[in-house]
């Protein structure tokens, strides 16, 4: 039996979102500052640069919670941690997937019925129910934070390798599929993300602004024009192209700039 006080019930902390086992908290002010940092903290708060933290109720999680390595801050109650490795073959597969996607090879899994609290971050937290994405989503690098352990991870390869190389894009992205809740860490708030739904149609994006897209979409990197001359005249060069039926989340600026 445990009791947590002066945390979620603290008047300086508000609940931004809650879905499944995940609750997203936001600190309204940064009180733990020294005098020399007070000015920076004041203007950061005015610009919505605030600490956010994810709290997981393991009793509500399907199969436990899988985290990005190093994301756990503290736990309370009956919480058990494992590596999630189910044998040498599973380890080699996860190591290879981590190598090509840039994600951590080993993502710890937490089970039980206690409370799991993640490290605070100044990034924005997005909670996604994969049922809203027809059970499959592909993520931009560095977006994954946590998910229910029933969800499956895999490396998703671009459809045309040569254009991906030419467009300075990675050849692989992390794909997550199944039924459950996914927790993402974004440089942009949900209020600024544009959601585009395609029905047997095409979306072309100049720049790395797509942070997530349905696994059902065909993703390639192509010339903006039909010819090299046409691309040169348009001034766009190579664009990211999504074809088929599904959804795409677009940030207002190219990722890596923010």
N, C-alpha and C positions, 0 to 999 in steps of 0.2 A: 504494500500500500504506500503511495506517495502523493504528495501535494505540491504543486508549483504555484508560487505566489510572486507578485510583482513582475510578471512577464506579460502574458496576453492581457491581463487586467490592468496593466500600467497605463495611466492616462496619457503618456507620451507615445503610446503605441496604438496604431489602428490596424484593423484587418482589411486588407485590400481585396482579397478573393479567397474562396474556399471551394474545393472540388475533390470529392472522394476523400482520400486520406491526407490531402495536402491543404495547408492554410498558409497564406502569404501575409506577413506582417510588414508594416512600414514604421520606422522611427520618425516622428514628426520633427524632432530636434536632436542635434548631436550635442549632448550635455557633457560628454567626456572629452573636453578640449582644454588646452592650455591657453593662457592669455595671448601668446604669439600666434596661435592658430584661430583665434576667435573671429577675425575678419573674414578669413577664408570660409569658415563654417557658416557664418551668417549669409554670405552671398550664395554659397552652395545650396543652402536650404531654400533661399528665395527662388532659385532656378530648378527646384524639384530634384536636386542631387541629394538623395537621402538613402540611408541604409535600409535594406530590405532583407527579410529572413524568412525561410520556409520551415514550418513545423509539420511533422508527419505523425499522425495517429496510426500506429501500426495495427491496431485492432480493426481499422477500416480498410486496410490494404489487402488487395488480392495477391496472395503469394509472397507478401513482403515488399520491401522497397529496395530498388537498385540505384546506387549513387555514382556520380562521377568521382573518381579517386580524390581523396582529400577534402570532400565537401562536408563531412560530418563534423559538428562542433561538440555536441554532448547528447547523451541519452539518459532517460530516467525510466525505471521499471524493468519489466521483463523484455529485454532487447538482446538478441543474439546476432553477431556479425560473422559472415562467412565470405570467402573470396568469390563464391559463385562458380568456381571451377569444378567441372564434373568429370575430370579425367584429363590425360595428356592430350588427347585429340581435341577436346574442348579448349584447353589452354592454347594449343598451337593455332587453332582457328581464331580465337579472340586476340591473340598476339598479332596475327597477320592482319585482322580487321583494324586493330588499333594503329598499326603501322601505316596503312594506306589512308585511313580517315583522319588521323591526327588525334583521335580520342585515346583515353587511357586504355591500355590493354586489359587491365583487371579493374572491374567495377564491383566494389563490395556490395553484398546483399544483406539487408537487415530484416530479421523476422521477430515475431513475438507479439505482445499486446501493449507495449509501453509507448513512450514518446521519443521521437528522434528529431533533433534540431540541427539544421544545417548552418554552415558558416554565413555570416551576413555578407551582403554584396551591395554595391552601388548600382548594379545593373537592374534591369526590369525583369520581373518573373512572369512568365506566361504559363497558364495551366490549360492543357488541351486534352479533351476527351477524344480518343481515336475513333469513336463511333461517328463523330462529326466529319471524319476524313476517310470514311469507308474502310477503316481498319489498317491504313498504311500511310506513312508520312516519311519524307526524306528531309534531312536537316542540313543546314549550312554548318561549316566547321565551327566548333566551340560553342554550339547552342545547347547541347544536352547538359542537364543538371541532375535530373532524377526521374524515375518512373516506377510504376508497379512492376514487380518482378515477373508477372505473367507475360509481359510484352517481350517480343523477340527482336534482337538486333542483328543487322547484317550490313555488309559493305555493298553499296549500290554504285555500279560503274557507269560512266557516261556512255552514251550511245555511239559517239564517234570520237576516238582518242586523239586523232591528229588535230581537230579543231579545238579540243579542250586544252591541248598543249599550247596551241597558237594563241588562245584567248587568255593564257596565264591563269587557268582555272585548274583545280585539282581534278584528278581522274576519278576519285571515289568520294562518296558522301555516306554518312551514317543513315541507314534506313531503320525505322522502327515500325513493327506491325503487331497486330493482335487486338485484344479488347482490354482497355484500361486507361489510366490517366498518365499523362506525360507532363513533366515540369521542365520548362526551358528558361535559359538565361539570355536575355536580349539587351543590346545596347539601346534599343528604341522601345518606348512604352507601347502598350497595346492600342492606345488611342491614336497613335500615329501610323500604325501598320495598315496598309491597304490590302483588303482581301478580294481576290479576283476568282470568280468561279467560271470555269470553262466547260462547255458542252460541245464536244467534238469541234473544238476551235483551236486557235493559235495565239500565244502571247509571246511577244518579243521584248526583251529588256536589255537596254544598253547599260552594262555595269553589273556589279555583283550586289544587287539590291534584293533579290529573292532570298529570304531566310529559311523558308520551308515550303514544300509543295507535296501534293499527293503522290503516292508511290505509283499510281496508275498513269501518271503523265510521262510522256517521252521527252527527256531533257537532252538538248544538244547545244553546241556552240557553233554558230554559222556566220557567214558573211552577211552583212545587212543588205547588200545588193546581189543581183544574180551573177555579177562578174566582179573581178578585182577593180576594174575601172569604175563600176557603179558604186562600190563601197568607198572608193577614194573620193568620188564626187560628193556623196552624201555626208562624208566626214564622220560616219559612225563606225566603220570597220566591222568588228565582230560583235555579235549580240547573242545573248542567252535566249534560247527558244524552247518553249513548253508547248507540246501538242497533245491533244486528246481531251479526256474528260476528268475533271478534278479541280482542286483549288491551289492557289499560290498566295503566300503572304509576302508582301513587298514592303521594305523599309523605305523611308523618304530619301535616304542618302545611301550611297554605296557602303557596304560593310567594310570596316577597316579604317574608314575616314572618321567616323564618330568616336 
